[in-house]
Amino acid sequence: MCRLGLIVNPIAGIGGRVGLKGSDGGEIQRRALELGAEPQASGRAVQALERLRSVPRLGLITYPGEMGETAARISGFEPTVIGSISSGATTAQDTMEAAREMKRQDIDLLLFAGGDGTARDIYRAIGEELPALGIPAGVKIHSAVYAANPASAGNLAALYLQGRVTSLQEAEVMDIDEEAFRSGIVSAKLYGYLKIPFRTSLVQSQKMASIGGSGSLTAIAEDIVERMETGCLYIVGPGTTTRAIAVELGLDKTLLGVDVFRVGDSDERSNKGGRLVQGDANEAELLELLDMDGHQAKIIVTLIGGQGFIFGRGNQQISPRVIRAVGGRLSSGDGAIKPWANILVVGTREKLYALGSKPLRVDTGDPALDERLSGYVTVVTGYHERAVRKVSA
């Protein structure tokens, strides 16, 4: 029998859709819940575990309730439950103690759902003594210890437990100062390494700093602004590339948040006339704007350097509901939404070259939507310059 350990950080990612740019700290978690945030980590763990049900003679060891037992039972497992928690009040100490206990249980692989903070806790508890793999459930996820999405985590864990993937690779555990991050400052630090099962197509890379000079960003911005439609609502994701668009419009941009712009008539636009409709918007505010505004809407996002994610990393405010609402405004004849018709992807040539043959990624939290978004997309890389890239879930 192979033995799989499972740890779920139940509050991981809870600050994403409500625009809090992280989930660390009790005060942030309380604010997230007050804003209507719903926990995501357990559901993402279920998506991973569904890929493991076919593994023969698999024993699953986990912590009680929301730290793994609930997801395991929903997925059809009868887990061995160890340890104890205070339901609704779990802490980083619970995660570390769970990891230490599972090491003592002599498991073959530790599967954990969380974000960069969770990866830090796992590293502190087990170091490189035990193979581990992350199910991405956080807001940012700079670390390279995570699979590309929950399904990939389950698939890779299954391959490893069945001996079909045997190589282990040291992967970086990274985290940032969330307080500085909320002020627009990205300060990432390397904390150590975990040993993870490795297959290139199933794991995400470490997030890399933006690549490309100011001239490249200005060229992209000029192209986008030139094509902006009068009265259209533009939901603009975070990043230095998208910030250049705001600069071209003569507007301020929340570097690490989602902002909503509208331009006036062509004369206004040529004079950099634009209007900030909503700054640093969360999911609920975006949905309210889309519901009350009768005009067409578009989404503008950039890809994350080194990882290639378009959706699902740092821009969870642009949720599946928001993407469907925007896509639904331009439906095909049979009523099906056409999401890419109203989504503009921007990125420098240098960012695309750095990805090599790796696809762009989507991990919205809605597997059906991710499947619809898979295929090919045109990326604006400069003034009247385009590149076509594959998109994978």
Residue pairs with C-beta under 8 A, 6 or more apart in sequence:
1 57
1 58
1 59
2 55
2 57
2 58
2 59
2 108
2 109
2 161
2 162
3 59
3 61
3 105
3 106
3 107
3 108
4 52
4 58
4 59
4 60
4 61
4 107
4 108
4 109
4 111
4 157
4 161
5 61
5 62
5 99
5 102
5 105
5 107
5 109
5 110
5 111
6 45
6 49
6 60
6 61
6 62
6 63
6 68
6 71
6 72
6 79
6 110
6 111
6 112
7 62
7 63
7 67
7 68
7 95
7 98
7 99
7 102
7 110
7 111
7 112
7 113
7 114
7 118
7 122
8 41
8 42
8 45
8 62
8 63
8 66
8 67
8 68
8 71
8 112
8 113
8 114
8 137
9 41
9 67
9 90
9 95
9 112
9 113
9 114
9 115
9 117
9 118
9 121
9 137
10 39
10 41
10 42
10 66
10 67
10 90
11 23
11 29
11 39
11 41
11 90
12 23
12 40
12 41
12 113
12 114
12 115
12 117
12 118
12 137
12 138
13 23
13 40
13 41
13 115
13 137
13 138
13 139
13 316
14 23
14 29
14 32
14 33
14 37
14 38
14 39
14 40
15 21
15 22
15 23
15 28
15 29
15 31
15 32
15 37
15 139
16 23
16 40
16 138
16 139
16 316
16 317
17 37
17 282
17 283
17 316
17 317
17 319
18 31
18 32
18 35
18 36
18 37
18 282
18 283
18 284
18 317
19 35
19 257
19 258
19 280
19 281
19 282
19 283
19 285
19 317
20 28
20 31
20 32
20 35
20 139
20 182
21 139
21 140
21 178
21 181
21 182
21 256
21 257
21 314
22 28
22 115
22 139
22 140
22 178
22 181
22 182
23 29
23 32
23 115
23 117
23 138
23 139
24 117
24 178
25 178
28 178
35 282
35 284
36 284
39 66
40 137
40 365
41 113
41 114
41 135
41 137
42 66
42 70
42 71
42 74
42 113
43 71
43 365
44 113
44 135
44 136
44 137
44 150
44 365
45 68
45 71
45 113
45 135
45 137
45 150
46 71
46 74
46 75
47 135
47 149
47 150
47 151
47 154
47 367
48 111
48 113
48 135
48 147
48 150
48 151
48 153
48 154
48 157
49 71
49 72
49 75
49 77
49 154
50 75
50 151
50 154
51 151
51 153
51 154
51 155
51 157
51 158
52 58
52 75
52 154
52 157
52 158
52 161
53 75
53 76
53 77
54 158
55 158
55 161
55 162
58 161
59 80
60 72
60 77
60 78
60 79
60 80
61 79
61 80
61 81
61 82
61 102
61 105
61 107
62 68
62 69
62 72
62 79
62 80
62 81
62 82
63 69
63 81
63 82
63 83
63 85
63 94
63 98
64 81
64 83
64 84
64 85
64 87
65 85
65 87
66 85
66 87
66 88
66 90
67 85
67 90
67 94
67 95
67 98
68 79
68 98
69 79
69 81
71 113
72 79
73 79
82 98
82 101
82 102
82 105
83 94
83 97
83 98
83 101
85 94
92 117
92 121
95 112
95 114
95 118
95 121
95 122
95 125
96 121
96 122
96 124
96 125
97 125
98 125
99 110
99 112
99 121
99 122
99 125
99 126
99 130
100 125
100 126
102 110
102 130
103 110
103 125
103 126
103 129
103 130
107 130
108 131
108 160
108 161
109 130
109 131
109 132
109 133
109 157
109 160
109 161
109 197
110 122
110 126
110 130
110 131
110 132
110 133
111 132
111 133
111 134
111 135
111 153
111 157
112 118
112 119
112 122
112 132
112 133
112 134
112 135
113 134
113 135
113 137
113 150
114 121
114 134
114 135
114 137
114 138
115 136
115 137
115 138
115 139
115 140
115 141
116 138
116 140
116 141
116 142
116 143
116 173
116 174
116 175
116 176
117 138
117 175
118 134
118 137
118 138
119 134
119 143
119 145
119 146
119 173
119 174
119 175
119 194
120 173
120 175
120 191
122 132
122 134
122 173
122 194
123 173
123 191
123 192
123 193
123 194
126 132
126 194
127 192
127 194
128 170
128 192
128 193
128 194
128 195
130 195
131 160
131 168
131 195
131 196
131 197
132 145
132 194
132 195
132 196
133 145
133 146
133 147
133 153
133 156
133 157
133 160
133 196
133 197
134 143
134 145
134 146
134 147
134 153
134 196
135 146
135 147
135 150
135 153
135 154
136 146
136 147
136 148
136 149
136 150
136 153
136 204
136 312
136 313
136 363
137 150
139 314
139 316
140 176
140 181
140 207
140 313
140 314
141 204
141 207
141 313
142 174
142 175
142 176
142 188
142 206
142 207
143 171
143 172
143 173
143 174
143 175
143 206
144 171
144 172
144 174
144 203
144 204
144 205
144 206
145 171
145 172
145 173
145 194
145 196
146 153
146 203
146 204
147 153
147 156
147 202
147 203
147 204
148 201
148 202
148 203
148 204
148 361
148 363
148 392
149 312
149 361
149 363
149 370
149 393
151 367
151 393
152 201
152 202
152 203
153 202
155 202
156 165
156 197
156 199
156 202
156 203
157 197
159 165
159 197
159 199
160 166
160 197
165 197
165 198
165 199
167 197
167 198
168 195
168 196
168 197
168 198
169 195
169 196
169 197
169 198
170 193
170 194
170 195
171 193
171 194
171 195
171 196
171 198
171 203
171 206
172 190
172 193
172 206
173 190
173 191
173 192
173 193
173 194
174 188
174 189
174 190
174 191
174 206
174 207
175 188
175 189
175 191
176 186
176 187
176 188
176 189
177 185
177 187
177 189
180 186
180 187
181 187
181 256
182 256
184 254
184 255
184 256
186 256
188 207
196 203
200 358
204 307
204 309
204 361
205 306
205 307
205 358
206 306
206 307
207 304
207 305
207 306
207 307
207 313
208 305
208 306
208 307
208 354
209 305
210 239
210 240
210 241
210 305
210 348
210 351
211 305
211 348
211 350
211 351
211 354
212 241
212 348
212 349
212 350
212 351
214 244
216 348
216 349
216 350
216 381
216 382
217 240
217 241
217 244
217 348
218 244
218 248
219 382
219 383
219 385
220 241
220 244
220 245
220 346
220 347
220 348
220 380
220 381
220 382
220 383
221 244
221 245
221 247
221 248
222 248
222 383
223 380
223 382
223 383
223 384
223 385
224 245
224 248
224 300
224 344
224 346
224 380
225 245
225 248
225 249
225 263
225 269
225 272
228 234
228 263
228 269
229 263
229 296
229 298
230 263
230 264
230 265
230 266
230 269
231 262
231 295
231 296
232 262
232 263
232 295
232 296
232 297
232 298
233 260
233 261
233 262
233 277
233 289
233 290
233 293
233 295
233 296
233 297
233 298
234 260
234 261
234 262
234 263
234 297
234 298
234 299
234 300
235 258
235 259
235 260
235 281
235 286
235 297
235 298
235 299
235 300
235 318
235 322
235 326
236 242
236 245
236 246
236 253
236 258
236 259
236 260
236 261
236 299
236 300
237 258
237 299
237 300
237 301
237 302
237 315
237 318
238 254
238 255
238 256
238 257
238 258
238 314
238 315
239 255
239 301
239 302
240 255
241 302
241 346
241 347
241 348
242 253
242 300
242 301
242 302
242 346
243 253
243 255
245 253
245 300
245 346
246 252
246 253
246 259
246 261
246 274
247 253
248 272
249 261
249 263
249 272
249 273
249 274
250 272
250 273
250 274
251 261
251 274
251 275
251 276
252 276
252 279
253 259
254 279
254 280
256 314
257 279
257 280
257 281
257 317
258 280
258 281
258 282
258 286
258 315
258 317
258 318
259 276
259 278
259 279
259 280
259 281
260 276
260 277
260 278
260 279
260 281
260 286
260 289
261 274
261 275
261 276
261 277
262 274
262 275
262 277
262 295
263 269
263 273
263 274
263 275
264 273
264 274
264 275
267 273
268 274
277 289
278 285
278 286
278 289
281 289
281 317
282 317
283 316
283 317
283 318
283 319
283 321
283 322
286 317
286 318
286 319
286 322
287 321
287 322
287 325
290 297
290 322
290 325
290 326
291 325
296 329
296 330
296 342
297 325
297 326
297 329
297 342
298 326
298 342
298 343
298 344
299 318
299 322
299 323
299 326
299 342
299 343
299 344
300 343
300 344
300 346
301 310
301 311
301 315
301 318
301 343
301 344
301 345
301 346
302 310
302 345
302 346
302 347
303 309
303 310
303 345
303 347
303 351
303 352
303 355
303 360
303 379
304 313
304 314
305 351
305 354
306 354
306 355
307 313
307 361
308 355
308 358
308 359
308 360
308 361
309 360
309 361
309 362
309 363
310 345
310 360
310 361
310 362
310 377
310 391
311 318
311 323
311 362
311 363
311 364
311 373
312 361
312 362
312 363
312 364
312 365
313 363
316 365
319 364
319 365
320 364
320 365
320 366
320 369
323 339
323 343
323 364
323 369
323 373
324 337
324 339
324 369
326 339
326 342
326 343
327 337
327 338
327 339
327 340
327 341
327 342
327 343
328 337
329 342
330 337
330 338
330 341
330 342
331 337
331 338
332 338
337 372
339 369
339 372
339 373
340 373
340 375
340 377
343 377
344 380
345 360
345 377
345 378
345 379
345 380
346 379
346 380
346 381
347 379
347 380
347 381
348 381
348 382
349 381
349 382
349 385
349 387
352 379
352 381
352 387
352 389
359 389
359 390
359 391
359 392
360 377
360 379
360 389
360 390
360 391
360 392
361 391
361 392
361 393
362 369
362 370
362 373
362 374
362 391
362 392
362 393
363 370
363 393
364 370
364 373
367 393
370 393
371 393
373 391
373 393
374 391
374 392
374 393
375 390
375 391
376 388
376 389
376 390
376 391
377 388
377 389
377 391
378 386
378 387
378 388
379 386
379 387
379 388
379 389
380 386
381 387
